[in-house]
């Protein structure tokens, strides 16, 4: 700092007052500038070749790449004169590269160690079974969700302050550390999930960990190139953590719903409105527990619930438990299904589900039951298959068991039409593919 200040002030005096006292051919400013530079460079080289602490390496590199070329030599009083003098760098390129490697290796180890300690502390917090902190009503772990990103970001920023090239190299290294860290995090989370089910704050801790994934997602999307192999790895690991957490949070609800759905077929769809109200009431109690999820995850879990509610209903329709011979009976069942579908859609939408693609499944099935004209049934089957291309013959055949007044030839004709209409279509989102038909 002293040398830099002295050189800057003295050369300013030379530029303003001294050089005009000599003939132009003496190049007085150039001589002074070279002498000061050579001395400064010799001292920098001497320091670089001695044993330096990490912070000293950082400071020296900052002078070589930043302070000296940008702050001093671009000073408005000196820039024009110094541009005429080819002074070069404070350090030889080979020595500068050697220092950069030492700095990058050291910084990589520091960040890696910091992340490891952070995860250890977080695991310890889980074991203490304390309620996680809340931010804007959402459970979160400030230590893991924020500190890890800050550690990486701060490391990148410090490196960028040396030079763009050094910053890019450290970013590349640290972004390779992130997938490894997240895999360790996922493994620790799985271990906690399996061994700590009786903890008082088990679910809040699960929710906090799901919420943690959002910061990592945002950071990855913002700072990693689409073609970067690590990006897909990171997003896949985050999805594992999120879905694993969702599965546990939803487990109890889905267990409770199973016997309720059985009532539809046991009662041959009599009292179906009461059964659907019971399903909605039970689901509503669970959804209220999920309000502490961050919005994207709240919407995701509600959509999982929405999909499960629709699938379970379809499962009951495919059980071959009900066979109706008259159009009037089929009309009545179609009305029950339509009413249930409307109640289900209203409930899921009011609770934040954005899975609009699910809403037409049950009404279309109800319409197939209601219709009696073979041509109209085929058209409705075709529209169903267009909306849900993963429906297969086995699904439709089980469903059409309800329409006992169809002849074998009519049934074969409808099933053949489905095969034709789905032959070249790939599912947009799976609905029927997750349903087994017995």
N, C-alpha and C positions, 0 to 999 in steps of 0.2 A: 504493500500500500504506500509506504514511504517513497520507494523508488518510482512507482507509477505517478504519484502526486508531483514529485520533483521533476521528472521527465516532462510531464504535461505543462507544468508552470514555466519551466526553463525554456522549453521549445516555443511556448507562446511569446515569451520575451524576445527570443531570437527572431521569430516571425514578425513581430510588431516593430522592434526597435533596432536590432543589431544588424540584420542582413543588409539593410539599406546603407550601412556605413562602409560596406565593401563593394568592390566591382562585381557585377553579376556573374562573371566567369569564375569567381572564387567558389560559387555554390555553397556559401556559408551555411545555409539552413540544412542542406543535405549532409554536410560534414558533421555538424552538431547532431542531427537526427541519427546518423549511422553510429556515431560514437556512443550516444545514449542507448540505442537499441542493442548494440553489441554487448555493452556492459549488462544491460537488463537480461539479455538472452543467456549470457555466461552464468549469471546468478541463477536463472531459472533451470539451466542444464545441471548446474551443481546440485541444486535442490532435488531435481528429478532423479539423479543418480544416487542419492542418499536414501537411507531407510525412512519411508514416509508412512505416517498413520493414514487411515482411510480418509479422514476429513481433510488432511493436507493434500492428498492426491486430488480430491474433489476441488479444492481451492486452486491448486496449480492448474488443473485442466480448465477451470473457469477463466483464469487469466489468459491461458493460451488461446482458447476458442472464443471467449466472450468479452471480458473486460478490456483486454489489450487491443484487439482488432476493432471492437465496436465502440467502447466507451472512450478510449483515449485517442485512437487514430482517426476516429470519425468526429472528433470534437470540431465544432463549427469554426473555431479559430485556427485549427491546424489541418483540417481535412484537405484543403486545396493544395497546401504545400507538401503534405505527406504523400498525396497521390502521385507526386512526381518522383518520390523516392521509393525504390523497391526494397523494403526492409525485410520482408519475409516473416516467418513465424517465430515465436519465442523459442520453440523447441524443434529439433530435427524431427521429421515425420516418423522415423522408426521409434524414437524415444516417446513421442506423443502417443503412438499406437500401443506401445508397451504399457504406458500409464492408463490408457483407456481400458485395456484388457483387465488390468488389476482392479480398476474401479468397477467395471461391469461384473467381474467375478465376485467381488466383495459385496456389491449391492444385491446381487442375485441371492447370495447366501443369507444376507441380512433379512431380506423380504421373506425368503423361504422359512427361515427360523421363526420370524415373527408370525407367519401364518400358522405354523405348527403349534406355537405356544398359544395362539388365539383359540385354536380348535381344542386344545387340552383344557383351557379355562372354560370353554363353553360346555364341554362334556362334564366337567366338574359341577357346573351350574345345574345341568340336568339332574345330576345325582342328588343335589341338595333339595330337589322337589319344591322349588319356589315358583310362585306365579310369575310369568314373564312380564316385562314392562309393556306398557301400551303407548302407542303414538297414534293420535287421531282415531282412537277407538279400536286399533288393530294391535294384536299381540306381535311383539318383535323382539329380536335379540340385537341390541345396539352393537354389542361386541362383535358378533359374527357378521351380521348383515351389513354393517357400515364400516367397521374397522378394517376388514379384509380388503374391501374395495379402496378405502383410503390409503392403505399401505401400498397397494399396487400403483394407484394413481399418483401418490406422492413420489414414489420412486421414479416413475416415468417423467413427472414434472421436473424433478431435480436433474435428471439426465438431459432432458430437453433444454434446460437452462445452460448446460455446457455447450451442446451443439445439437442440431437436428439429427445428424447421423448417429450420435451416441444415444440420443433419446429413442430413435427407431430401433436400434439394436437391443437396448434394455427392454423396450416394449415387447419385442419379439420373444425375448427370453422369459420375461415375467408372464406373458400370456401363455407360454408353454407350461409354466408352473401351475397356473390356475386349474387346468383339467385334473392334474394329479391331486391338488388340494381338494377339489370338489369330490373326487372319487373317495378320498379318505373321509371326507365329511359324510358322504352317502353311507359308507360302511359303518361309521360311528352312529349315524342316525338309525340305521337298520338294527344295530345292536341294542340301542336304547329302546327302540320300538318293541322289540321282542322281549326284553328283560324287565321293563319298567311299567307294565300294564296296570299295576296296582298303585302306582303313584297318584297322589291326590290331584296334581296338576298335569297329569299325563296328556290330556287332550289340548289344553292351552299351550303346552310345550310343543306338541305336534304342529299346531297352528302357527306358532311363532317360527318354526323351522320351514314350514311351507312359505310363509311370508318372506323369509330371508331370501328365498330363491328369486324374488322379484328384482332386488338390487343387482344380483349377479346377471340376470337376464338383460336388464337395461344396459348395464355396462358392456356386456358381450355384444349386444346388437349395435351399440354406439361406436365401439372402438375396434371391433374385429371385422376384417374383410370377409365377404361372403365366401370367397374361395379358400379361406384359411381352414385347414383340416381341424384345428383345435376348436373352432367355433361349433361345428356339428357335435363334437365330443362333449363340449361343455353343455350345450342345450339338451343333449340326450341325458346326461347325468342329472341335470336339474329336473327334467321331466320324470326321471326315476324317483327322485326325492318327493316331488309333488304328488305323483300318482300313488306312491307308496303311502304317503300321509292321507290322501283322500280315501284310499281303500279302508284304512283303519277307522277313520272318522265316520264312514258310511256303513261299516259292518253291522253295527247294532241296529240301525234303521232297517236295513235290508232283511235282517233276520226277523224283525218284528212284522214286516210287511208280508212275508211269505204266507203265513196262515190266513191273513186277511184276503189275499188274492184267491186262495183256494175256495173261499166262500162263494165266489161268483159261479163256479161250476157246480159246487155242492147244492146251491139253491137254484140252479138252472137260470141264473140271472134275475130271479125274483129278488126284490129289495136291493137291486144293484146301486141305487142312489145312496142308500144308507151305508152300504159297504164302501163306496167311493168316498163318502164323507168321513168315514172312519180312517181310511187310508190318508186322506188329505190332512185330517186333524193330527194324526201321528207324525206325518212328515213335517208338518208345520212346527211342531215342538223341536224337532231336530234342527231344522233350518235356522231357527233363532240362535242356536249355539254357534253357527257358522258366520255370524255377523262380524266376528273379530278377525276374519280373513280379509286380506286386502282385496279391493274390488275385482281385479282380474281373476283371482282365485275363488272368490265368492261366486262369481258368475260361472266359473268352470265347474265348481262342485254342484251348483244348482242345476246346471245342464246335465251333469252325470245323473243326478236324481231324476230329472225330467225323462231322460232316456230310459232309465231303469223302470220308472212307473209305466211308460208306454210299452216297453218290452214285456214286463210281467203280465200286462193285460193281454197282449197278443198271445203270450204263452198259454193263458187260460183258454183263449179262443181256438187254439190248435190242439187241445187235449182230447178231442173227439168224445167229449162227455155229453154234448147236447146235439140232438138230431131232430130237426123240425120239418114236418111234412107239408104243412099248409102255408100259403103265402101270408095269411094273417099272423100266424105264429112268428114267421120270419120278420114281418113288419114290426111286430112288438119288440123283438130282440134288437132289431136295427135302431129303433127309437131309444132303447136303453143304452146301447153303445154310443149313439150320438150324444146323448145327455151326459154320459160319463166322460166322453172325450171333451166336451165343452167345459165341464167342471175342471177337468185335469188341465186343460190349456189355460183357463183363467187363473187357476192357482199357480201354475209354474211361471206364467208371464208376470203375474203380480209380484212374484218373489224374485224376479230378475233374470229368468231364463231367456236367453237370446237364441235358443235352438228352435227357430221357427220351422225348420225342415221336418221336425217330428210331428207337427200339429195336424198334418193331413192324413197320417197313417190310419188312425182309428175311424175317422169319418169315411174314408174310402172303403175300408173293410165293411163298415155298416151299410154303405150303399150297395156293395156286392150282395150282401144278404137280402137287402130290400128288393132289388131288381128281380124280375121274373123273365124278362125277354132275353134270350140267349145272346143276341147281338149286342144288346146294351151291357150285359154282364162282361162280355169280351172286351168292349171298349173300356169299361171301368177297370178291368184287370190290366189292360195295357197302360192306362194312366198310372195305376199303382206301381207297375213294374218300371215305368219311366222315373217316378219319384224315388223308388227304392229298388235299384237294380240288383241288390243282393238277395231278393226274394227268389226262391227256387220252387221247382215242381212239388217237392215234398211238403213245403210250407202251405202252398195253395191247396194241395190235395187234402191235407189235414183240416184246413179251414173250411173247405167246401163240404166236409162231412156234415156241417150244420144244415146245408141245403139238401135235405133227404129226398126232395122231389125231383132232383136232377137224374136223368137216365145215365147209364154207363157211357153211351155214345156222346151225350152232351158234356159230361165230365171230361172225357178224353179230348173232346174238341177244345174246351177251355184250357186244359193243361197244355195242349199242343200250341195254342196261341201264346201262352206265357213263354214257352221255350223259344219261340221265334222272336218275340219282342225283347228278350233279354240276352240274346246270343252275343251281341257285339257291344254290350254296355258294361262299363266298369262302375262299381259303387262309388258314390261321392262320399257318403258317410255310412258306416255299417249299422243296420238295424236288425234285419232278419238273419244275417250270417251268424249272429251270436245266439240264435235260438235253435235248440235241438228239438227234433220232432221224434217222438217215440212211436 
